[in-house]
């Protein structure tokens, strides 16, 4: 079965931090898209979600995002999740390694503090031209 027949893969809001390695998810995106297919990814901006150390690569244990909508009693039964908070460089570099060409990067200001970004949107297209990595 050929998976490479989709024109578009859409990923949005809070997906990447659930992966401890970006390679498999972007490999899947690459395998799903036909040549010149497009990825649109909107997510929380790393700058606003990383905390005090933007370059921290440790997994962090936190409550799952939807727990805010549960009662305190129901929240006790929900296990915590491990999150990996990626930098923008890690995200874009992994996309490039998977033969994705960046078409657009938009950053949206935070609604409370407009001096910092809250969200970003990446538009990237798949190319079938294999490029060797910068560092083999």
C-alpha positions, 0 to 999 in steps of 0.5 A, a space after each residue: 500500500 502506497 501511503 504517499 498520496 496525500 496532498 496535505 497533512 495538517 497538525 495543530 496545537 500541542 502535538 510535537 511536545 508529546 514526542 521525545 524524538 521528532 524524527 519518526 513523526 516527520 518521517 511519517 509526514 514525509 511518507 504520507 505526502 506525495 511529491 510537492 505535498 504540503 505540511 501545515 503545522 500550527 503549534 505553541 511557540 517554543 519561546 513561550 512554552 519552554 520556561 526559563 531555559 529555552 535550550 533545556 532538552 529534558 523530558 518534563 512531567 506535566 498534567 495532560 492539556 485537557 486536565 484544565 477542563 476536568 474537576 479536581 476530583 477527576 484530575 486525580 485519576 489522570 496520569 501525568 505525561 512526559 513532554 519534550 519542549 523543542 526549540 524552533 531550530 530543532 523543529 525546522 532542522 528535523 523538517 529539513 532532514 526529511 526533505 521538507 522545504 520551508 515555505 513560510 514561518 509565521 509567529 503570532 503574538 501572545 494575547 497578554 504580552 504582545 512582545 513574545 510569540 504565543 503560536 507559530 505556523 509552518 508551511 513546508 512542502 515535500 520534495 523528492 530530491 534527496 539531499 545529504 545531511 550537513 553532518 553525516 
